[in-house]
């Protein structure tokens, strides 16, 4: 009986120890399972992140290429803008020269118009003087014509009274 009791005690002891070991093994299995699950999740996340990194790397490459072409385009446009600004400045300067020349020409034309007015006035005065002189000349010519007519009449009268005889002494 003692031996059976000892054997029962030993079995109970082994049973308790076995239960504790199973609990420990189950805890370790659960920990391993959790770790494997975490590893799988992390690996899945890693693959997802690697895909995202590749996608973002591609986008970065595209954006870098776009920025490079944009910088080249900006440089080209800046050169074109500088060229157009210089041309605009030349055109503005040329416009100022043309404005000055036009103003000078207008001033000269105004001066010439004034001179022409003065000359027209002088010509009008001369024309009036010439008309007066022509009128006086016409009067004088009329008077001269009358005088000539009178002279001719007198000469005719004298010729009719005159004889070819020598004058009496």
C-alpha positions, 0 to 999 in steps of 0.5 A, spaced: 500 500 500 505 504 501 508 503 495 501 504 491 500 510 495 507 512 493 506 511 486 499 515 486 503 521 489 508 520 483 503 520 478 500 526 481 506 529 481 508 527 474 501 529 472 502 536 475 509 537 472 506 534 466 500 539 466 505 545 467 510 543 462 504 542 457 502 549 459 509 552 458 509 548 451 502 551 449 505 558 451 511 557 447 507 555 442 502 560 442 508 565 442 511 562 436 505 562 433 504 569 434 511 571 432 510 567 426 504 571 425 507 577 426 513 575 421 508 574 416 504 580 417 511 584 417 513 580 411 506 582 407 507 589 410 514 589 407 512 587 400 507 592 400 512 597 402 517 595 397 511 595 392 510 602 394 517 604 394 518 602 387 512 606 385 514 612 389 521 611 386 518 611 379 514 617 380 520 620 383 524 619 377 518 621 373 517 628 377 525 629 376 525 628 369 519 633 369 522 638 373 529 637 369 524 639 362 521 644 366 527 647 368 530 647 361 523 650 358 524 655 363 531 657 361 529 657 354 523 661 356 527 666 360 532 667 354 526 668 349 523 673 354 530 677 355 530 677 347 523 680 347 525 685 352 531 687 349 527 688 342 521 691 346 526 696 349 529 697 342 522 698 339 520 703 345 527 707 343 526 707 336 518 709 337 521 715 341 526 717 336 520 717 331 515 721 336 521 726 336 522 726 328 514 726 327 514 732 332 520 736 329 516 734 322 510 737 325 513 743 328 517 744 321 510 744 317 507 748 322 512 753 321 512 752 313 504 753 314 505 760 317 510 762 312 506 760 307 500 764 310 505 770 310 507 769 303 500 768 301 498 775 305 504 778 301 502 775 295 495 778 296 497 785 297 502 784 291 496 782 287 492 788 290 497 793 288 498 790 281 491 790 280 491 798 282 497 799 278 493 795 272 487 799 273 492 806 273 495 803 267 488 802 264 487 809 265 493 811 262 493 807 256 486 810 255 488 817 256 494 815 252 489 812 246 485 819 247 491 823 246 494 819 240 487 819 237 487 827 238 494 827 236 492 823 230 486 828 229 490 834 229 495 831 225 490 830 220 487 837 220 493 840 219 495 835 213 488 837 210 490 845 211 497 844 209 499 845 202 505 843 199 507 851 197 513 854 201 511 858 206 510 865 205 516 870 207 
